[in-house]
Amino acid sequence: MKLIIEGYDKSIHKKDNQIVIKEHHKLKDNILAEKITDITILGKGYITFDALQLIADYNIKLISMDYHGNIEYILESPVDQDNITLRKKQYHASENNDSIIISKEIIKSKLLNQKYTLKTLNKTRKIDSITEDITKLNTYIEQLENLTPTYSITKTKTQILGIEGKASTKYWNSIKTILPPSVNFEKRTKKPAKDLVNAMLNYGYAILASEITKNITLSGLDTYCGFLHFDLNNRKSLTYDIIEEFRQQIVDKAVLTLINTKQVTTNDYDPTCNMLTLDARKLIISNIMNKINSQITYKKEKTTYANIIEKQVKGIKNYLIKGTPYAGFYLRW
């Protein structure tokens, strides 16, 4: 069980073998420690020494995140030592053909998510240009599937990123068609954002990246060693590999909903400093965290995006340790 504690003046206590949550010194919840796998803190409060001991005894990970979606710290029991064998396999795989196998699967899943997101959005609109972009995405998916690795791992990764780049251009062109003209969205830009939509996307992706980073860290993998994205100083390359499978389903759809329902408007964005208002940021965090932890049906089973993220990280780990084929995540709706 994943326990998320949000808000201010919350506190964590111990009673027997239970984790006790209080708000404004009043009992809010109590859960058996053996049922908890990790605790994520979003907000301000305190934790007692006894509660820390109980958390350590049951090997519960304690993660603190700020309201920008960034991980502040992760506490874990000292019995959980880094898996040096796993790390060695990860570093080796990042420089051989294993990285191409994983990268192709990740980007194929991203393109499928882009395709199915556009199909969902265009189901009632029936806009011809979006239908054409969906057809083009099918072409890029086929190109990716038929891509044969060259003698150079770097060159092959560049080809994969090239296909991904062309597909993303078509995807964002269609998103532009769907968005109201008043938001002034022209194209996808990263940092700095130049409009409301890009500011919301960047903020949402940062929250999602923290959730993925948390799972990578807890798995024993190195967040800085990716398979597709090239290594750069201070860039968590593996986080930015795995996030590709979840951008559309978790962040893009949440942002589009907030804009189309006018819960966030251009009044919530200051173009002079490329900043969202505090209320808008809180709304984005709430919607994305709710989506991450909401129940969905995936492969005919009830689950959550949080569980799927954890499963995808374990999938990479199993590929490295056991050679189990890695299957990317995508939804058909």
C-alpha positions, -999 to +999 in steps of 0.1 A: +000+000+000+013+035-010+004+061+016+003+098+005+001+125+031-008+160+018-014+194+034-002+213+064+000+205+101+000+168+095+020+145+118+030+108+117+030+088+150+033+052+161+008+032+181+018-004+187+025-017+151+004+010+135+013+042+116-010+069+129-018+101+109-030+132+127-042+166+113-042+196+136-035+171+164-067+151+157-067+115+145-071+112+108-061+076+100-042+046+114-028+018+093-009-014+101+028-008+092+030-042+075+005-031+049+025+000+039+052-002+012+061+035+010+050+069+024+051+101+003+049+134+021+035+165+003+033+194+027+046+204+061+044+186+095+065+164+116+072+127+124+080+112+158+112+092+166+090+061+174+073+064+140+107+066+123+118+034+141+086+016+131+090+027+095+126+014+095+116-019+112+091-026+084+115-014+056+090+014+045+105+040+022+097+076+033+097+101+004+093+139+008+082+160-022+077+197-025+048+213-042+068+217-074+068+179-077+105+176-068+119+150-045+134+166-014+147+134+002+142+096+005+148+078+037+152+040+037+164+013+060+201+005+059+194-031+051+184-020+016+219-017+001+224-007-035+224-037-058+259-035-073+252-064-097+221-047-110+239-014-115+267-031-134+242-047-157+225-014-162+257+005-171+267-023-195+233-024-212+232+013-217+262+009-241+252-022-261+222-034-282+201-039-251+197-002-249+183-002-285+158-030-276+145-010-246+145+023-264+125+010-293+099-004-270+096+028-250+092+051-280+068+027-297+047+028-266+049+066-266+038+068-302+009+044-296-002+066-266-001+097-289-021+079-315-048+066-291-050+100-273-057+117-306-082+091-315-100+096-282-100+134-286-111+133-322-139+107-317-167+133-317-148+162-333-140+142-365-114+167-377-098+156-410-063+170-402-062+150-370-072+119-388-043+125-412-019+130-383-030+097-368-023+080-401+011+095-402+017+083-366+010+048-379+037+052-405+062+063-379+053+034-356+060+011-386+093+028-393+103+023-357+094-014-357+114-020-389+144+000-377+175-022-379+203-014-355+235-001-371+271-008-361+268+024-340+246+024-309+248+062-308+237+065-345+207+041-339+196+060-309+197+092-329+175+075-356+150+065-329+149+100-315+145+113-351+113+092-356+101+103-321+106+139-330+087+137-363+058+119-345+057+145-318+054+173-343+023+157-358+009+150-323+013+186-311-001+200-344-033+180-337-033+192-300-031+228-313-062+222-334-081+210-304-071+237-280-090+270-279-073+298-298-074+320-267-045+301-251-021+310-279-005+276-282+016+274-313+040+245-306+056+225-278+084+243-261+102+232-230+121+257-209+113+285-208+076+280-215+062+307-237+025+302-231+000+288-206-002+253-221+035+248-222+039+261-186+012+236-175+028+208-194+063+215-180+050+217-145+029+185-149+059+166-164+080+176-134+055+161-110+053+129-131+091+127-133+094+128-095+070+099-092+090+079-117+123+089-101+110+077-067+102+043-082+136+040-099+154+049-067+135+024-047+142-003-073+179+000-070+185+013-105+205+044-113+183+073-123+212+090-142+219+060-165+194+058-193+190+037-224+177+062-249+184+097-236+221+105-237+240+111-204+242+148-194+254+163-161+226+163-135+200+148-159+181+118-147+183+100-181+164+069-170+136+090-156+133+107-189+133+073-207+104+059-187+084+091-186+079+089-224+054+060-218+032+081-194+032+117-207+000+115-227-022+094-205-013+112-172-002+148-179-015+157-214-050+146-208-051+163-174-038+196-188-063+195-217-092+188-193-082+218-170-080+241-200-111+229-218-132+231-187-117+266-180-104+256-146-071+272-156-071+302-180-046+327-194-052+347-163-033+320-144-001+326-164+023+356-162+042+358-196+067+383-182+082+357-159+068+325-175+051+315-142+018+299-133-001+313-103+000+293-070-036+283-074-030+270-109+000+250-097-020+235-068-048+225-091-023+208-115-006+189-087-040+178-073-053+166-107-021+147-117-016+131-083-053+121-083-048+106-118-017+088-108-035+071-079-069+067-095-082+032-105-082+023-141-087-010-161-055-022-178-052-056-194-086-065-180-075-058-144-082-030-120-050-011-111-036+024-108-011+044-128+011+044-097+012+006-098+018+006-136+048+029-132+062+006-105+056-024-128+074-007-158+105+000-136+105-036-124+101-046-161+134-030-169+150-045-138+138-080-148+151-075-183+186-067-170+187-094-144+166-122-160+165-113-196+126-111-195+114-092-226+105-056-217+069-045-228+061-008-229+029+007-215+001+021-236-037+023-235-060+019-265-085+045-254 
